[in-house]
């Protein structure tokens, strides 16, 4: 049950490839809080989530999305049924891109030199959403909850020390959004996760 995830991956790959060969597209779609603040270019909140810095950045995000997306889709299928789950999943994914950028926007809206791109915020949301849905997930034989903690620590470090255009801040806020979304829409999953936490290690 990963058909919607595959569609998102294909669209993201196509847009990233197009942007690599079209500098104007990259410049107009990349996340630039300054341009959003000064010129009201609100589309950048979403379009930047379909751009990537290079093959490695694109591959890491899309592979992660592919493997975790099936758990997220299954969660939406159980909640909303086969007729509606696609729509809610897409809304979740796109809103995760936007939400993960909001704190960064306020932090850098007066900084003309700041740029960021990547699906990291949305992918992080899917990863953490999936871990709550299926707590027994193991990534390279590492329990999902341990992976989540390491992911947060890495993102926090890179947010403070990296000098690239990859949206490391978005990793943190995207992860948070995934947890918030589950808590609001499926609070029983959070309860189940907490009650069974010791057995996941």
N, C-alpha and C positions, 0 to 999 in steps of 0.2 A: 504494500500500500504506500507507494512513494511517487505516484504519478504527478501530483502537484509539485512536489519537491524537484522532480526531474525537469519540469517545465521552467521553474524558477532558475535552476542551474543553467539550462540551455540559454535562456534570455540573458542571464548575467554574463555568460561566456561570450555571447555574440556582441553585447554592448561593450564589454571590456576590450575585445579585439578591435571593434570599430574605433573606440576612443584612442587606442594606441597608434592608429594610423591617421587620426584626425585631431591634431593638437587643439583646434578651436573647440571641438566637442568636449575634450578633456577639460579645457579651461572653463567652459560654460557650465559643466555638470559637476565639477569637483566641489566638495564641501568647503565653502569659504564664508565663515561667519561675518567677515567684514562686508562682503558684497551683499549678503542677505540683509544685514543691518542698514547699509547705506543705500542699496538699490532695490530692496524688497524682492530679491530673487529667491522666493520661497521654495521653488522647485528643487534647489540644491539639497534640501533636507532629504529628499527621496532619491534623486538621480545619482548622488554620490555613492549610494549603496550598491550600485551596479557597475562601479568602476573599480579597477585594481591596479596596483603599482607595477606588477610583473607576473610572469608565469607562476613563480613560487607562491606569491601572495594569493593569486587566483586559485591555484590548485589546493592550497591548504584550506581555504574557506569552503570551496565547493566539495571537496572530499569530506570535510567535517559535516557539511550540510547534508550530503547524501546519506551518510551513515546514521546521523541522528534524526533526520527528517522523517524516517519511517515511524519512529516512536511518537513524534509530535503529531503526525497525520493520524495515527491510530487513536491518540488521545482525543483529537477533535472529532474523529468518526464516532467514537463511543459517546461523546457528549451531544453532538448535533445531528448525527445520522448521515447517511450516504448522500442525501440531496443537498445538504447545506455545509458540510464540513470543509469542502474546498474553499468556499467563500470566507469562512471564519479563519481558516489557516492563512490565506493570503492577506486578510486584514491584519492578523497578528504579525505576520512577517513584515509588512510595510510599516505598520505602526511601530514596530521594534526599531526599524531604521531611524524613524523620526525621533522617537523617545531617546534613543542612545545619543543623539546629536544635541538635544536641547541643553543639557548642562554645559557642553563644549561651546555651544553658540554663545551663551551668556559669559563664559570665561574669555572667549577670544573675539567677541564681536567688534572690538576696536583695534584689533591687531591685523593690519592689511597683509602681513606675511604668512599668516597661518593658513594651511591647507590640509585637508584630510580626505581619504577615500577608502572604500572597501565595504564589504558586506558584513564586517566583523560584528557590528552591533546586533544585527538580525540573527546571524549564525550563533552568537553567544546566547541570545534569547532561546533559540531552538535547542541548543545544547542543555541549558539548565531546565527548560520546560520538560525535555525528554528524560532527564535524570529524575525529576519528580514523578513523571509518568511511569518510568521503569527503573526503579532504584538499583536493580541488580545489574544494570549495564556495566560492562567492563571495557575499558579502552586500553589496548595493549596489556591486558591482564591486570590493569589498575582499576580498583573500584571507582565507579562514577563519581562518588562524593569526594574521593581523594583527588581525582582529576580536576574536579570543579575548584577545589581549594588551590591547587597548584596553578590552575589557569588564572585565578584572581590575583595570586601573588605575582605571577609573571606579568600580567597586564598592568598592575600597579607599578611595578618596577620600570617597564618599558614606557609607560605614560610619563614618568619623570625623567627618564634618561635617553630615550630614543630621539633621533634627529631625522626621522623620515616622515613621509606623508601618510603613513598607515595610522588609522584611527584607533590607537591603543586605548584612549579614554573610552571609546565606544564599546570596547570589550566589557569594561566594568559596568557601564550603565545598561548595556544590552543584557548582561547576566541578571542584573537587578530586575529589569523589565520582565524577563521570563518568569522569575519567581513571583513578582507582583501579579502578573497575568493569571498564573495558576491559582494564586491565593484568592483572587477576586472571582474568577470564573468557575474554578473547581476546588473550593476550599477543602473538600473532603480528601483530596489527594495530598494536600499538605499535612493534614492530620494523620493519614495513613503513613506517610513518609516519616514523620517524627516518631510515631509509635513503634515503627519497625527499624529505626535507625541503627541500633546496635547490631542487627543481623546482617547489615550490608557490608561489613568489614570482614 
